[in-house]
């Protein structure tokens, strides 16, 4: 499976029900992790390193809440491939910018920091909260 296919599947799995902006936002975060030269993610060399890093994306696991919803069960459509290709070519959803994390809190409230003090909440798109790196992230 090439990078575009892998990313298209992850986008569909993580944000398929979030509309085009939600999918672009998730793709932006994943691409940011791939292209960032600093902190924890600066040590990753490939898209596979980013996607399959431990405890990063629920859809990279074998099952999600007991159901086989993972990247291997996805059947991406053209929009998922287009968004994946755009993200890998450097396109970003401007409202997400340099965000490195997203999280679906299953509530209307986004935590102010995620995953700890390394990310600060700036924006919510659909059901996902997106977090920008703080100065604490650079020491990771």
C-alpha positions as CSV (number, residue, x, y, z in Angstrom):
1,X,0.0,0.0,0.0
2,X,1.5,3.3,-1.0
3,X,1.5,6.5,1.1
4,X,-1.5,8.1,-0.7
5,X,-3.6,4.9,-0.2
6,X,-2.6,4.6,3.5
7,X,-3.4,8.2,4.2
8,X,-6.7,8.1,2.3
9,X,-7.7,5.1,4.4
10,X,-6.7,6.8,7.7
11,X,-8.6,10.0,6.7
12,X,-11.7,8.0,5.9
13,X,-11.5,6.1,9.1
14,X,-10.7,9.0,11.5
15,X,-12.8,11.7,9.9
16,X,-15.0,10.2,7.2
17,X,-18.2,11.6,8.9
18,X,-16.7,15.0,9.5
19,X,-17.2,16.6,6.0
20,X,-14.5,17.9,3.7
21,X,-13.1,20.4,6.2
22,X,-13.0,17.8,8.9
23,X,-11.1,15.4,6.7
24,X,-8.7,18.1,5.5
25,X,-8.1,19.1,9.1
26,X,-7.1,15.5,10.1
27,X,-5.0,15.2,7.0
28,X,-3.2,18.5,7.9
29,X,-2.3,17.1,11.4
30,X,-0.9,13.9,9.9
31,X,1.1,15.7,7.3
32,X,2.3,18.2,10.0
33,X,3.7,15.3,12.0
34,X,5.4,13.9,8.9
35,X,7.0,17.2,7.9
36,X,7.9,18.7,11.3
37,X,11.6,18.9,12.0
38,X,11.5,19.2,15.8
39,X,10.3,17.4,18.9
40,X,9.0,13.9,19.0
41,X,7.6,13.9,15.5
42,X,10.8,15.3,14.1
43,X,12.3,11.8,14.7
44,X,9.8,10.1,12.3
45,X,11.0,9.5,8.8
46,X,8.1,8.0,7.0
47,X,4.3,8.3,6.9
48,X,4.2,4.7,8.2
49,X,6.3,5.8,11.2
50,X,3.7,8.6,11.9
51,X,0.6,6.5,11.4
52,X,1.8,3.3,13.3
53,X,3.5,5.1,16.2
54,X,2.1,3.6,19.4
55,X,-1.2,5.1,20.8
56,X,-1.5,7.7,18.1
57,X,-4.5,6.8,15.9
58,X,-7.4,4.6,16.9
59,X,-7.9,3.5,13.3
60,X,-4.3,2.1,13.1
61,X,-5.3,-0.4,15.7
62,X,-6.9,-3.8,14.9
63,X,-10.3,-2.8,16.2
64,X,-12.0,0.3,17.5
65,X,-14.3,-0.3,20.5
66,X,-14.6,-3.9,19.6
67,X,-15.5,-3.3,15.9
68,X,-13.2,-3.9,13.0
69,X,-13.1,-0.3,12.0
70,X,-9.5,0.2,11.0
71,X,-7.5,1.4,8.0
72,X,-7.5,-2.0,6.5
73,X,-11.3,-2.2,6.3
74,X,-11.7,1.2,4.7
75,X,-12.7,1.6,1.1
76,X,-11.6,5.2,0.3
77,X,-13.4,7.2,-2.3
78,X,-11.9,9.8,-4.7
79,X,-12.3,12.6,-2.2
80,X,-10.1,10.7,0.4
81,X,-7.4,10.2,-2.2
82,X,-7.6,13.8,-3.3
83,X,-7.3,15.1,0.3
84,X,-4.4,12.7,1.0
85,X,-2.5,13.7,-2.1
86,X,-3.0,17.4,-1.3
87,X,-1.8,17.0,2.3
88,X,1.3,15.0,1.2
89,X,2.0,17.9,-1.3
90,X,2.0,20.4,1.5
91,X,-1.6,21.7,1.4
92,X,-3.0,22.7,4.8
93,X,-6.4,23.7,6.1
94,X,-5.6,27.2,7.3
95,X,-7.8,27.0,10.5
96,X,-5.7,24.1,11.7
97,X,-2.3,25.5,10.5
98,X,0.5,23.8,12.5
99,X,-1.6,21.6,14.8
100,X,0.0,18.3,15.7
101,X,-2.9,16.7,17.5
102,X,-6.6,16.1,17.2
103,X,-9.0,14.4,19.6
104,X,-12.7,13.5,19.6
105,X,-13.8,14.1,23.2
106,X,-17.3,12.7,22.6
107,X,-18.6,15.9,24.3
108,X,-19.2,19.5,23.4
109,X,-16.1,20.6,25.5
110,X,-12.5,20.5,24.3
111,X,-9.9,20.1,26.9
112,X,-7.7,23.3,27.0
113,X,-4.5,21.2,26.7
114,X,-3.8,18.0,25.0
115,X,-2.1,15.5,25.3
116,X,-0.7,17.4,28.3
117,X,0.9,20.8,28.4
118,X,2.6,20.2,25.0
119,X,-0.6,21.1,23.0
120,X,-3.0,24.0,23.4
121,X,-6.5,24.0,22.0
122,X,-7.2,26.6,19.3
123,X,-10.1,25.2,17.2
124,X,-12.9,22.7,16.9
125,X,-14.0,21.3,13.6
126,X,-16.9,18.9,13.7
127,X,-16.4,16.5,16.5
128,X,-12.7,16.9,16.7
129,X,-10.6,19.3,18.8
130,X,-7.3,20.4,17.3
131,X,-4.2,21.4,19.3
132,X,-1.2,23.5,18.4
133,X,2.2,22.7,19.9
134,X,3.3,24.9,22.9
135,X,6.9,25.7,23.8
136,X,6.9,22.6,26.0
137,X,6.5,20.4,22.9
138,X,9.9,21.4,21.5
139,X,11.6,19.6,24.5
140,X,10.0,16.2,23.7
